[in-house]
Amino acid sequence: MGKIYTIANQKGGVGKTTTTINLGAYLAYYGKRVLLVDVDPQANATSSLGVDKFAINGGTYEALQGEKEITEYVLRNPRLKLSILPASPELAGAEVELVNELGRENRLKQALAPLKDKYDYMLVDCPPSLGLLTLNGLVAAADGILVPVQCEYLPLEGLGQLISTIERVRKAVFPNLTVRGVVLTMFDSRTNLANDVVEEVKKHFPNKVFKSVIPRSVRLAEAPSYGVPVSIYAPNSSGAKAYKGLAKELMNGDGVKVPEL
């Protein structure tokens, strides 16, 4: 049965979508069946794989509504050996439309349930907020949350709020919710602040911080404009090597054998 990880942090610009896309691409590179689930109305994960968010025939919005089988909306990228449940701007309406529905926080979990045997990994990319869409992402995180944290002061300040949110979700709807790991992003070794943030995050999440640290990288920023992950755009870049290491680290921690490639 496949793993479901949700990539979440209410702070914007910390590397959630970058982590979802590039971690997923390297898991697929290592032969894993991977589905990316875009739960952000901005649909950046969708666009980052070269999919026109205005031209899709359905995706996460329809899956949350339960209109049809979720498999009808999954798009496959043969080149990347990667699949995505795309998002569209319509998804913004789900926050309002589902607010009075019973079990509204379980909609994504229910939608993904039939796919657990079809994929080794499902990675859920959440919006930078703590609304109903993110709540659905957290409840769907059967195997934990991956928390990207930018190595700067303001993102660090928001960690307390995220921790409080996780505790509230545990108490209210999902007692087994856990943090699988923290991914340090946009690290600049030339600054003392970046190193200070690393140490502070380790205090907040002891034994939960991945050793693979994602550097600040121009290539990582450029890749989405070409509709491909960094593994295709610049496979020898520092960012690519870091996400490749993160994929291996995640699989090792899951007890999954990593093939020599």
Backbone torsions as a table, in degrees:
resi	resn	phi	psi	omega
1	MET	NA	136.7	-173.4
2	GLY	-73.9	162.8	177.6
3	LYS	-91.8	142.0	173.5
4	ILE	-120.2	116.2	176.4
5	TYR	-117.8	137.0	176.1
6	THR	-105.9	130.5	178.7
7	ILE	-96.6	113.0	-170.8
8	ALA	-141.4	143.1	170.2
9	ASN	-171.9	126.9	-176.1
10	GLN	-69.1	-13.9	178.1
11	LYS	-81.0	133.1	177.4
12	GLY	-82.1	157.4	174.2
13	GLY	73.2	23.1	-178.7
14	VAL	-101.0	-3.1	176.9
15	GLY	103.8	24.5	179.4
16	LYS	-63.1	-54.8	-177.6
17	THR	-66.8	-40.7	177.6
18	THR	-58.0	-41.5	179.3
19	THR	-69.3	-43.2	179.3
20	THR	-58.1	-50.2	-176.1
21	ILE	-64.9	-50.2	-171.3
22	ASN	-79.5	-33.9	172.7
23	LEU	-64.7	-45.2	178.6
24	GLY	-60.6	-40.7	-179.4
25	ALA	-63.4	-39.5	-179.4
26	TYR	-77.4	-29.9	172.3
27	LEU	-62.7	-41.0	176.7
28	ALA	-67.0	-37.2	176.7
29	TYR	-56.6	-36.1	179.3
30	TYR	-87.0	14.0	172.0
31	GLY	90.9	9.1	-179.8
32	LYS	-86.7	146.2	175.7
33	ARG	-81.9	117.0	-170.1
34	VAL	-124.3	134.0	172.4
35	LEU	-121.6	125.5	172.6
36	LEU	-94.7	135.3	-178.1
37	VAL	-118.3	111.7	-176.5
38	ASP	-91.8	110.4	-178.8
39	VAL	-110.6	16.3	-178.6
40	ASP	-104.7	122.5	179.1
41	PRO	-57.9	-22.1	175.9
42	GLN	-69.8	-20.2	174.7
43	ALA	57.5	36.3	-179.0
44	ASN	-68.2	-36.3	177.5
45	ALA	-64.4	-39.6	178.0
46	THR	-61.4	-50.4	-179.8
47	SER	-64.4	-33.9	-177.7
48	SER	-65.7	-18.4	175.8
49	LEU	-102.0	16.6	175.3
50	GLY	78.0	18.0	-179.9
51	VAL	-97.2	131.4	178.6
52	ASP	-77.2	110.4	-176.4
53	LYS	-65.1	-18.0	179.6
54	PHE	-90.6	-6.6	-174.3
55	ALA	-115.0	0.2	-178.1
56	ILE	-71.6	153.5	-179.0
57	ASN	-94.0	6.3	-179.7
58	GLY	153.1	161.7	-178.5
59	GLY	-175.3	-135.5	-174.8
60	THR	-62.4	-37.6	179.9
61	TYR	-58.1	-50.2	-179.2
62	GLU	-66.7	-34.8	178.4
63	ALA	-63.4	-40.6	178.3
64	LEU	-67.4	-31.1	178.4
65	GLN	-77.1	-17.4	-179.7
66	GLY	70.0	29.1	-173.9
67	GLU	-73.1	-39.7	-178.6
68	LYS	-142.6	176.1	174.4
69	GLU	-61.3	134.5	-175.6
70	ILE	-61.7	-28.1	-178.1
71	THR	-62.1	-22.7	-179.7
72	GLU	-68.9	-18.3	-175.2
73	TYR	-104.4	-9.0	-177.7
74	VAL	-74.6	130.0	177.7
75	LEU	-105.7	139.7	-177.3
76	ARG	-111.2	132.6	174.5
77	ASN	-106.5	99.5	-175.9
78	PRO	-61.5	-34.3	-178.8
79	ARG	-62.8	-41.5	-178.3
80	LEU	-91.5	-10.3	-174.7
81	LYS	55.9	43.7	-171.1
82	LEU	-136.9	142.7	178.5
83	SER	-117.7	155.6	178.6
84	ILE	-141.7	138.3	166.3
85	LEU	-94.2	104.7	-168.6
86	PRO	-77.2	163.7	175.8
87	ALA	-115.2	162.0	175.0
88	SER	-140.3	165.1	178.0
89	PRO	-57.2	-23.0	177.3
90	GLU	-56.5	-26.0	-175.9
91	LEU	-59.2	-26.5	178.5
92	ALA	-59.4	-31.2	-179.7
93	GLY	-70.2	-21.4	-177.4
94	ALA	-63.2	-32.6	179.0
95	GLU	-56.2	-40.1	-178.1
96	VAL	-84.3	-42.4	-173.6
97	GLU	-68.1	-29.2	-176.7
98	LEU	-95.6	-4.2	-169.3
99	VAL	-60.9	-30.7	-179.0
100	ASN	-101.9	6.6	-178.3
101	GLU	-83.1	141.0	175.3
102	LEU	-68.1	138.6	178.3
103	GLY	65.7	26.3	-175.2
104	ARG	-59.8	-29.9	-178.1
105	GLU	-75.6	-9.9	-178.0
106	ASN	-102.2	2.7	-172.9
107	ARG	-60.5	-45.3	-177.9
108	LEU	-69.6	-41.6	177.3
109	LYS	-56.4	-45.2	179.2
110	GLN	-65.6	-38.4	-178.7
111	ALA	-67.0	-37.3	-176.9
112	LEU	-81.5	-18.6	-175.0
113	ALA	-51.8	-43.7	-178.9
114	PRO	-67.6	-11.7	-175.8
115	LEU	-97.9	-4.8	-172.6
116	LYS	-61.4	-28.1	178.6
117	ASP	-89.7	-8.0	-177.9
118	LYS	-92.5	-18.5	-176.0
119	TYR	-131.6	145.3	174.8
120	ASP	-78.7	-34.1	179.4
121	TYR	-139.0	133.4	168.3
122	MET	-119.6	125.5	-178.5
123	LEU	-114.8	120.4	-175.5
124	VAL	-101.5	119.0	-179.6
125	ASP	-96.0	114.1	-175.5
126	CYS	-94.5	158.5	174.5
127	PRO	-73.6	162.2	178.3
128	PRO	-81.5	66.9	-179.3
129	SER	-159.2	176.0	178.2
130	LEU	-119.3	36.5	-178.5
131	GLY	-87.1	-163.3	-174.8
132	LEU	-65.7	-34.1	179.0
133	LEU	-66.2	-44.6	177.5
134	THR	-65.6	-38.8	177.1
135	LEU	-59.1	-41.8	176.0
136	ASN	-61.1	-40.4	178.1
137	GLY	-63.5	-40.9	-179.6
138	LEU	-67.3	-41.9	179.6
139	VAL	-67.0	-29.9	179.4
140	ALA	-78.0	-11.8	-174.0
141	ALA	-76.1	73.4	-175.4
142	ALA	-58.3	-29.9	-175.5
143	ASP	-114.2	9.3	173.1
144	GLY	118.3	174.5	-178.9
145	ILE	-107.2	139.8	168.4
146	LEU	-103.0	123.9	-174.2
147	VAL	-112.4	105.1	173.8
148	PRO	-76.2	133.5	178.6
149	VAL	-128.6	118.1	177.3
150	GLN	-70.3	138.4	-175.8
151	CYS	-80.7	60.8	176.2
152	GLU	-141.0	170.9	-170.0
153	TYR	-68.7	-49.3	-173.9
154	LEU	-63.2	-44.2	175.2
155	PRO	-59.5	-33.9	178.6
156	LEU	-64.4	-38.8	178.9
157	GLU	-59.9	-34.1	-177.6
158	GLY	-76.0	-8.9	-178.0
159	LEU	-61.2	-39.0	-179.6
160	GLY	-59.5	-40.8	178.6
161	GLN	-64.7	-40.9	179.2
162	LEU	-64.3	-43.1	179.0
163	ILE	-60.5	-41.9	178.3
164	SER	-62.6	-40.4	178.9
165	THR	-63.1	-45.1	178.8
166	ILE	-58.1	-42.6	179.4
167	GLU	-63.7	-40.5	179.9
168	ARG	-65.4	-41.5	178.7
169	VAL	-64.8	-40.1	177.0
170	ARG	-58.0	-47.4	-176.2
171	LYS	-70.2	-36.5	-171.8
172	ALA	-87.8	-44.6	-170.3
173	VAL	-136.5	-21.4	-171.7
174	PHE	-146.0	82.0	-175.5
175	PRO	-59.9	-23.6	-175.6
176	ASN	-92.3	8.5	-179.6
177	LEU	-63.8	129.0	-178.8
178	THR	-133.0	159.9	170.8
179	VAL	-92.6	113.8	179.7
180	ARG	-72.3	-37.7	179.2
181	GLY	178.9	159.7	177.9
182	VAL	-108.0	131.1	179.6
183	VAL	-106.3	115.9	177.9
184	LEU	-81.3	124.7	-174.1
185	THR	-122.1	162.1	176.1
186	MET	53.3	41.4	-178.8
187	PHE	-78.0	131.3	177.2
188	ASP	-121.5	105.0	-174.6
189	SER	-65.5	-12.4	-177.9
190	ARG	-79.2	-12.4	-176.7
191	THR	-107.8	141.8	175.4
192	ASN	-67.4	-33.2	-177.9
193	LEU	-60.2	-42.8	-178.4
194	ALA	-59.8	-43.6	179.0
195	ASN	-67.2	-35.2	177.4
196	ASP	-65.2	-40.6	179.4
197	VAL	-63.3	-41.6	178.4
198	VAL	-56.4	-47.2	-178.7
199	GLU	-65.9	-38.7	-179.4
200	GLU	-67.6	-41.0	179.0
201	VAL	-63.2	-38.5	178.3
202	LYS	-63.9	-30.2	175.7
203	LYS	-69.8	-40.3	179.3
204	HIS	-68.2	-38.6	-175.0
205	PHE	-127.7	71.2	-179.0
206	PRO	-60.3	132.4	178.4
207	ASN	65.0	16.1	-179.8
208	LYS	-115.6	-4.2	-175.1
209	VAL	-91.0	124.6	179.1
210	PHE	-64.8	143.0	177.9
211	LYS	-70.8	-28.6	178.7
212	SER	-74.4	111.1	-178.2
213	VAL	-103.4	131.6	-176.3
214	ILE	-89.0	120.1	-178.1
215	PRO	-78.7	161.5	169.5
216	ARG	-67.5	126.8	-169.8
217	SER	-145.1	127.7	176.1
218	VAL	-64.8	-38.9	-177.9
219	ARG	-63.9	-38.3	176.7
220	LEU	-63.0	-38.0	179.9
221	ALA	-71.7	-31.0	-176.3
222	GLU	-81.0	-33.6	-171.3
223	ALA	-52.8	-44.6	-178.0
224	PRO	-58.4	-30.6	-179.3
225	SER	-68.1	-15.8	176.9
226	TYR	-100.8	1.1	177.1
227	GLY	71.2	24.8	179.8
228	VAL	-139.0	157.2	173.6
229	PRO	-74.3	168.7	-177.4
230	VAL	-66.2	-22.6	178.0
231	SER	-62.0	-25.3	176.6
232	ILE	-97.1	-43.5	-173.6
233	TYR	-70.1	-45.9	-177.3
234	ALA	-149.2	72.1	-172.6
235	PRO	-64.5	-17.6	-179.8
236	ASN	-99.6	4.8	-179.2
237	SER	-75.4	163.3	-179.9
238	SER	-64.0	-36.0	179.4
239	GLY	-66.1	-41.1	178.6
240	ALA	-62.8	-45.1	-179.5
241	LYS	-63.4	-35.8	179.9
242	ALA	-67.7	-43.5	179.5
243	TYR	-71.3	-31.6	174.0
244	LYS	-62.6	-43.1	177.4
245	GLY	-64.3	-38.4	179.0
246	LEU	-64.2	-42.0	178.6
247	ALA	-60.9	-44.0	178.6
248	LYS	-63.9	-41.1	-179.5
249	GLU	-64.7	-42.1	178.8
250	LEU	-63.1	-46.5	-179.5
251	MET	-64.1	-42.4	177.8
252	ASN	-59.2	-42.8	179.4
253	GLY	-66.4	-26.5	178.1
254	ASP	-86.7	0.4	-178.1
255	GLY	74.8	22.3	-179.5
256	VAL	-96.6	129.6	179.3
257	LYS	-69.4	130.1	179.9
258	VAL	-96.4	118.0	-179.1
259	PRO	-69.4	151.2	176.5
260	GLU	-82.4	113.1	179.9
261	LEU	-125.1	NA	NA
